[in-house]
Amino acid sequence: MNEKLKGILFLFAGVVLFLVGRQVPHGMPSGILAWALQLAGIYLGIFVGLKKIVKAEKT
């Protein structure tokens, strides 16, 4: 699969994870889940997705 397309998919998946994390109720047990989903979304979107897009643009 094209690296740029992979980056776009990771970016989209990161945004979806972040938005799902925003919808989880922020009580004590589920607050940890919400926090983890948001961090996973940020990591996937920014660090994995954008890195793949930039790497594909350089080549």
Secondary structure per residue as TSV (DSSP state, phi and psi in degrees):
chain	resnum	aa	ss	phi	psi
A	1	M	-	360.0	147.4
A	2	N	-	-60.4	136.0
A	3	E	H	-64.9	-36.5
A	4	K	H	-66.3	-39.7
A	5	L	H	-65.5	-39.8
A	6	K	H	-60.2	-42.6
A	7	G	H	-62.6	-41.3
A	8	I	H	-65.2	-39.9
A	9	L	H	-65.3	-41.7
A	10	F	H	-64.6	-39.3
A	11	L	H	-62.8	-44.6
A	12	F	H	-63.5	-43.4
A	13	A	H	-62.9	-37.6
A	14	G	H	-64.7	-41.3
A	15	V	H	-64.8	-41.7
A	16	V	H	-63.4	-45.5
A	17	L	H	-60.9	-42.4
A	18	F	H	-62.9	-43.6
A	19	L	H	-68.2	-35.9
A	20	V	H	-64.6	-40.7
A	21	G	H	-62.8	-31.3
A	22	R	H	-71.0	-25.6
A	23	Q	H	-86.7	-15.3
A	24	V	S	-71.0	135.7
A	25	P	-	-59.7	140.4
A	26	H	-	-96.0	46.8
A	27	G	S	-77.5	-177.2
A	28	M	H	-65.6	-55.3
A	29	P	H	-68.4	-42.4
A	30	S	H	-81.3	-14.6
A	31	G	H	-64.2	-34.8
A	32	I	H	-66.9	-40.0
A	33	L	H	-63.5	-43.8
A	34	A	H	-62.1	-43.5
A	35	W	H	-62.5	-43.7
A	36	A	H	-66.6	-40.7
A	37	L	H	-64.6	-40.0
A	38	Q	H	-66.5	-42.9
A	39	L	H	-65.4	-39.5
A	40	A	H	-63.7	-39.3
A	41	G	H	-64.9	-42.2
A	42	I	H	-64.0	-44.1
A	43	Y	I	-63.1	-48.9
A	44	L	I	-63.0	-45.1
A	45	G	I	-69.0	-50.3
A	46	I	I	-83.5	-55.8
A	47	F	I	-78.7	-35.0
A	48	V	I	-92.3	-52.4
A	49	G	I	-64.2	-53.5
A	50	L	I	-67.0	-33.2
A	51	K	H	-63.4	-41.4
A	52	K	H	-67.3	-39.0
A	53	I	H	-65.2	-45.6
A	54	V	H	-64.6	-41.0
A	55	K	H	-63.2	-39.1
A	56	A	H	-69.4	-33.4
A	57	E	H	-72.1	-30.2
A	58	K	H	-70.9	-29.5
A	59	T	-	-89.8	360.0
